[in-house]
Structure formats: C-alpha cells, structure tokens
C-alpha cells in the first residue's frame, strides 16, 4: 500500500492501515453511542473515522501538521470529531470539553509510556483505556513482581486500573511495519490511592536504582535516608535489604504511608 505521506521515524510514526483490526479495538473499548473518546496520534485517520461513526464525540490530538490535509479529507462530514494539533504530553487534555471517558489510540511508540502514566491522574475523566502499543510495553503494564518486566510503570498502572483485555497485533497492520511486535491492551480505572502524588514519588524513587536495595534507592533519590527507609520497610513487614521489584503494588501505598 502506498502512503500519501512519508512516516517520520523521529515521531515514531507507524500508520494503522489494516481496517480488520478495528473491530477488535471496538470490542475491547466497549464503544457506546454516548461515548466521548480521546485519540492520540490519529495518523491518517483510519481509527478516527471508525470511532467517529460509533461514538458521540472524538477528540483527536496529532503532533504532525503535515497530516492535516489528509485527516481533513478522511474525516470530511464527521462533525463530531475535534482535531487538535500539538504535543499530547504538553497540551492541557484535562480541559477538553466534553471530557473524554475513554482513551482509544494507536499510540506513537515514543510517547506511549509517559502518556499512559500521566493520564492515570492527569486525566481523571478517563475511565477506560484501549491502546495499541509495543508488546514489550504492553507486557510491562501488568507484569508481576519479581519479573524483569516489572517496574514503576507496572506498579502505577496496577494501583489505578485493572486489565480487561489483551490482543497481540501483527506487524502487517502498520505502514511501515515496525521492527517490534505490538499488542492491544484494555484496562479500566478502579480508583486512585489516597495521596497518589506521594505514592508516585516513592514508586519512581524505588525503581530509580532497581539493582540496589530499597533504602539505598530512596536515599539516592533524595526521598529518605537509609535508616528511615529501612525503618519504613520493617513497618510494612519487609526486610531492610528488600528490592523494589519484590513489593506488590499495594505495598508501595503502605510504604509511602510509613515514610510519612
């Protein structure tokens, strides 16, 4: 298939071109005619058009202005699409009206992880996520403790959401085909822990030096000195030489409380 534009590697552009995957996205996203959806990285508008024909409103955010005429042509006649150009990590997406309840997107690889993490507390209106991302990132979101994939992102996502669906995606649905495998992951909000900003700081500090013990990591990150970190671990029933990857997500909430 010949593309109307040349994908930009620096923007992580791999355009969705195979419409057969759209039904899977729609099913995992549990689309409803009343839905307001946020899409980041619409590309050539294949998913955008599909969403617009099935929901009440689509907020589509695209960084690449070169795509504007192609999106305009693809979305002509769909008055329920609001197209915004800019960096999704810098725009005030929480100010969108009406506020989106779902995030459904083929996320650009280079912003997928930070966008998901920031949306957990930065987009409180979003209740469901259905995102196409690198398989490696998808596996990381709901990884189990004491595994290589388990990290800060795993903890934060699992503290706020639960996974509702997973679907491997062939490289052939994109142009150009990426050099990595992809997957669709669906998850829904379960609620923010109390004092989430403090918990987030502890989680990020804990994994900032993952080969070191938690007290050392917290100390190096400037969050708590080693004796205080060791004392907090003891308070939640863990040994002072415990590493971050050993803790279950809820234990980080308890650790943040003990450090306070």
Residue pairs with C-beta under 8 A, 6 or more apart in sequence:
1 17
1 175
3 15
3 17
3 44
3 175
4 44
4 70
5 44
5 66
5 67
5 70
7 13
7 14
7 15
7 175
7 176
8 64
11 63
11 64
11 108
11 110
12 108
12 109
12 110
12 111
13 43
13 64
13 108
14 106
14 109
14 174
14 175
14 176
14 177
14 178
15 43
15 44
15 46
15 174
15 175
16 43
16 44
16 46
16 47
16 106
16 132
16 173
16 174
17 44
17 46
17 173
17 174
17 175
18 170
18 172
18 173
18 174
19 46
19 50
20 173
21 169
21 173
21 184
22 46
22 47
22 50
24 167
24 184
25 47
25 50
25 104
25 130
25 132
25 184
26 50
26 54
27 165
28 130
28 164
28 165
28 167
28 184
28 186
29 37
29 102
29 104
29 128
29 130
29 186
30 128
31 37
31 51
31 54
31 55
31 102
31 104
32 55
33 54
33 55
33 56
34 55
34 56
35 54
35 55
35 56
35 57
35 101
35 102
36 55
36 56
36 57
36 58
36 59
36 98
36 99
36 100
36 101
36 102
37 51
37 55
37 57
37 58
37 59
37 100
37 101
37 102
37 103
37 104
38 58
38 59
38 61
38 93
38 96
38 100
38 102
38 103
38 104
38 105
38 123
38 126
39 47
39 48
39 51
39 58
39 59
39 60
39 61
39 103
39 104
39 105
40 61
40 88
40 103
40 105
40 107
40 108
40 111
40 115
41 61
41 62
41 63
41 88
41 105
41 106
41 107
41 108
41 111
42 48
42 60
42 61
42 62
42 67
42 71
42 83
42 105
43 62
43 67
43 106
44 67
44 70
44 71
44 74
45 60
45 70
45 71
45 74
45 75
46 74
47 104
47 105
47 106
48 58
48 60
48 71
48 74
48 75
48 81
49 74
49 75
49 78
51 58
51 104
52 58
52 75
52 78
52 80
52 81
53 78
55 80
56 80
57 80
57 81
57 82
57 98
57 100
58 80
58 81
58 82
59 82
59 84
59 93
59 96
59 100
60 71
60 81
60 82
60 83
60 84
61 84
61 85
61 86
61 88
61 91
61 93
62 68
62 71
62 83
62 84
62 85
63 85
63 86
63 87
63 88
63 108
65 85
68 83
68 85
71 83
72 83
75 81
75 83
84 91
88 111
88 115
89 111
89 114
89 115
89 118
93 100
93 119
93 122
93 123
94 122
94 123
94 124
94 125
99 125
100 123
100 125
100 126
101 125
101 126
101 127
101 128
102 126
102 127
102 128
102 129
102 130
103 119
103 123
103 126
103 128
103 129
103 130
103 131
104 129
104 130
104 131
105 130
105 131
105 132
106 131
106 132
107 115
107 116
107 131
107 132
107 133
109 133
109 134
109 178
109 180
112 131
112 133
112 134
112 137
113 137
113 140
113 153
116 129
116 131
116 133
116 141
116 153
116 157
117 153
117 156
117 157
119 126
119 129
120 156
120 157
120 160
120 161
120 192
121 160
121 192
121 196
121 197
121 200
124 192
126 189
127 188
127 189
128 164
128 186
128 187
128 188
128 189
129 161
129 185
129 186
129 187
129 188
130 165
130 184
130 185
130 186
131 184
131 185
132 169
132 182
132 183
132 184
133 182
133 183
133 185
134 178
134 180
134 181
134 182
134 183
135 168
135 180
135 181
135 182
135 183
136 149
136 180
136 181
137 153
138 166
138 182
138 183
138 184
138 185
139 149
139 183
140 149
140 150
140 151
140 153
140 154
141 153
141 154
141 157
141 158
141 163
141 185
141 187
142 154
142 157
142 158
142 163
142 185
142 187
143 149
143 150
143 151
143 154
144 150
145 245
145 246
145 247
145 248
146 245
146 246
147 245
150 245
151 207
151 210
151 245
152 203
152 204
152 206
152 207
154 249
155 203
155 207
155 247
155 249
155 252
156 200
156 203
157 187
158 249
159 192
159 193
159 196
159 199
159 249
159 250
159 252
159 253
160 189
160 190
160 191
160 192
160 193
160 196
161 187
161 188
161 189
161 190
162 187
162 188
162 190
163 185
163 186
163 187
164 186
164 187
164 188
165 184
165 185
165 186
166 183
166 184
166 185
166 186
167 183
167 184
168 181
168 182
168 183
168 184
169 181
169 182
169 183
169 184
171 177
171 178
171 180
171 181
171 182
174 182
193 199
193 253
194 253
195 256
195 257
195 260
198 256
198 260
199 252
199 253
199 256
201 223
201 256
202 218
202 223
202 252
202 255
202 256
202 259
203 252
204 221
205 217
205 218
205 221
205 222
205 223
206 214
206 217
206 218
206 244
206 247
206 252
206 255
207 217
207 244
207 245
208 217
208 220
208 221
209 216
209 217
209 220
209 221
210 217
210 243
210 244
210 245
211 243
212 220
212 243
213 240
213 241
213 242
213 243
214 229
214 233
214 238
214 242
214 243
214 244
214 247
214 255
215 224
215 226
215 227
215 228
215 229
215 230
215 233
215 240
216 226
216 229
217 229
217 244
218 224
218 226
218 228
218 229
218 259
219 225
219 226
219 229
223 259
224 232
224 259
228 259
229 240
229 259
230 240
231 258
232 255
232 258
232 259
233 239
233 240
233 242
233 255
233 258
234 240
235 258
236 251
236 254
236 255
236 258
238 246
238 247
238 251
247 255
